[in-house]
Amino acid sequence: MSGGPLQRLEAVYSPSARQPLAGYLVASGTYLTLVAAATLFARRRRREGAERPAAVDVVLLAVATHKASRLVSRDAVTSFFRAPLTRFEGPAGEAEVKESVRIGGEWRALGELLSCPFCLDAWLGTFFGLGLFFAPVPTRWAASVLAAEAGADYLNLAYNALKRLA
């Protein structure tokens, strides 16, 4: 076996379909570094009541994170953003597209991150959580807009389902 330790590990871990472990390592390291830096910065800016978000904020951020991750990873209008790393495969429901990652190597991990709403949830949820700590008013405003959009999406889907039943 040739190559570095990660290439050898990739070959053993997934011999038939290579997984970009080096890319995953870079993505995870970046995420952890940003969270650690934000945590250290937040400790210096202690604010009363900021230790524990209110339940209503957690629900708001959950809905906003859901909508933002769908918007980034699946929305047809944002496909230009993913296009350098993905390939269009067809429509995937209301205003969403199905794409596959077309790039290999370490960059494949970024393509997978940008095209996977579940993968983006951790990043965007952390972003919203940090926003709630550092800039609560604009974060709640942005999250409210995204939550309203998510609510409108589900109302549109329910309306279309009811029309099909009639």
C-alpha positions in Angstrom: 0.0 0.0 0.0 1.4 3.4 -0.9 0.3 6.9 0.1 0.1 8.6 3.4 -1.7 7.4 6.5 -5.1 8.9 5.5 -4.9 7.4 2.0 -4.1 4.0 3.6 -6.9 4.4 6.1 -9.4 5.3 3.3 -8.4 2.2 1.4 -9.1 0.0 4.4 -12.1 1.9 5.6 -13.9 2.0 2.2 -12.1 -0.1 -0.4 -14.9 0.0 -3.0 -16.0 3.6 -2.8 -13.3 5.9 -1.4 -14.5 8.3 1.3 -12.7 11.6 1.4 -11.4 11.2 5.0 -8.9 14.0 4.6 -11.6 16.3 3.5 -13.8 15.3 6.4 -10.9 15.9 8.7 -10.3 19.4 7.3 -14.1 20.2 7.6 -14.4 18.8 11.1 -11.2 20.6 12.2 -12.4 23.9 10.7 -15.7 23.5 12.5 -14.1 22.6 15.8 -11.6 25.4 15.5 -14.3 28.0 14.8 -16.5 26.7 17.7 -13.5 26.8 20.1 -12.5 30.3 19.0 -16.1 31.5 19.4 -16.4 29.8 22.8 -13.2 31.5 24.1 -14.3 34.8 22.8 -17.8 34.3 24.3 -16.2 33.5 27.7 -14.6 37.0 27.7 -17.9 38.6 26.9 -20.0 37.0 29.6 -23.5 38.3 29.6 -26.2 37.8 32.2 -28.8 35.3 31.0 -26.8 34.2 28.0 -25.8 30.9 29.4 -29.0 29.2 28.6 -31.3 30.1 25.6 -35.0 30.3 26.2 -37.1 27.4 24.9 -38.8 29.7 22.4 -35.4 30.6 21.0 -34.4 27.0 20.7 -37.6 26.2 18.7 -37.1 29.4 16.6 -33.5 28.4 15.8 -34.5 24.8 15.0 -37.0 25.9 12.4 -34.7 28.6 11.0 -31.8 26.0 10.8 -34.1 23.6 9.0 -35.1 26.2 6.4 -31.6 27.6 6.0 -30.1 24.2 5.4 -32.8 23.3 2.8 -32.3 26.7 1.1 -28.5 26.2 0.9 -28.5 22.5 0.0 -31.6 21.8 -2.1 -33.2 25.0 -3.4 -33.2 25.4 -7.2 -32.4 29.1 -7.0 -29.2 28.4 -5.0 -27.9 25.7 -7.3 -25.4 28.1 -8.8 -23.6 28.1 -5.5 -23.3 24.3 -5.4 -22.7 23.8 -9.2 -18.9 23.9 -9.1 -19.0 20.8 -6.9 -22.2 19.0 -7.9 -24.1 17.6 -10.9 -27.8 18.3 -11.5 -29.8 15.0 -11.5 -33.4 16.4 -11.7 -36.2 18.0 -9.7 -36.7 16.7 -6.2 -40.1 18.1 -5.1 -41.3 21.6 -4.8 -38.6 24.1 -5.9 -35.9 21.6 -4.9 -33.3 19.8 -6.9 -31.5 16.5 -6.6 -27.8 16.7 -7.1 -24.8 14.4 -6.8 -21.3 15.4 -5.8 -19.2 15.3 -9.0 -15.8 16.2 -7.6 -13.3 13.9 -5.9 -10.5 14.2 -3.4 -10.6 16.4 -0.4 -13.1 18.8 -2.1 -15.7 16.1 -2.2 -16.3 16.6 1.5 -17.2 20.3 0.8 -19.6 19.2 -2.0 -21.2 16.7 0.3 -21.6 19.3 3.1 -23.1 21.9 0.7 -25.6 19.4 -0.8 -26.7 17.7 2.4 -29.3 19.5 4.6 -28.6 17.2 7.5 -24.9 17.9 7.3 -25.5 21.6 7.2 -27.7 21.6 10.2 -24.7 21.4 12.6 -22.9 24.3 10.9 -25.9 26.5 10.5 -27.4 25.6 14.0 -24.0 26.6 15.5 -24.0 29.8 13.5 -27.5 30.7 14.8 -26.6 29.7 18.3 -23.5 31.9 18.3 -25.5 34.7 16.7 -28.0 34.5 19.5 -25.2 35.0 22.0 -23.3 37.7 20.2 -26.1 39.6 18.3 -29.5 38.4 19.6 -31.7 41.0 18.0 -30.6 40.5 14.4 -30.3 36.8 14.8 -33.9 36.5 16.1 -35.0 38.7 13.2 -33.2 36.6 10.6 -34.4 33.4 12.2 -38.0 34.7 12.3 -37.9 35.4 8.6 -36.6 31.9 7.9 -39.1 30.4 10.2 -41.9 32.3 8.5 -40.7 31.0 5.1 -40.6 27.4 6.5 -44.2 27.9 7.8 -45.3 29.2 4.4 -43.6 26.3 2.6 -45.5 23.8 4.7 -48.8 25.7 4.3 -48.3 25.7 0.5 -47.6 21.9 0.6 -50.7 21.3 2.7 -52.8 23.5 0.4 -51.6 21.6 -2.7 -52.3 18.3 -0.9 -55.8 19.4 -0.1 -56.4 20.5 -3.7 -55.4 17.1 -4.9 -57.9 15.5 -2.5 -60.8 17.7 -3.7 
